[in-house]
Amino acid sequence: MRYLQAFAAGTYTVTVTDAGGCTAETDVMVMEPRALATTMSSTALTCNGNGSGTATVNVIGGTLLNDTIATQGFDNDINR
């Protein structure tokens, strides 16, 4: 069995042959993932130092398991 990976976007013809020599053929379309896009929102602190403010970033597109990392000024846990 051959495993398929790292194909560029496009249409491919796949042929399957069984042990008896019978074949079946079909076209398969490989599509690019949607481009990454983000939306962001925030709420201000109600009192300096109480941790009531929020920062939210939503990521869509790309492939599964997008990962985000907060790099400046965050003291609290980041939910993934």
Sequence and secondary structure as in RCSB ss.txt:
>XXXX:A:sequence
MRYLQAFAAGTYTVTVTDAGGCTAETDVMVMEPRALATTMSSTALTCNGNGSGTATVNVIGGTLLNDTIATQGFD
NDINR
>XXXX:A:secstr
     S  SEEEEEEEE TTS EEEEEEEE      EEEEEEE  SSTTS   EEEEEEESSSS       SS  
S    
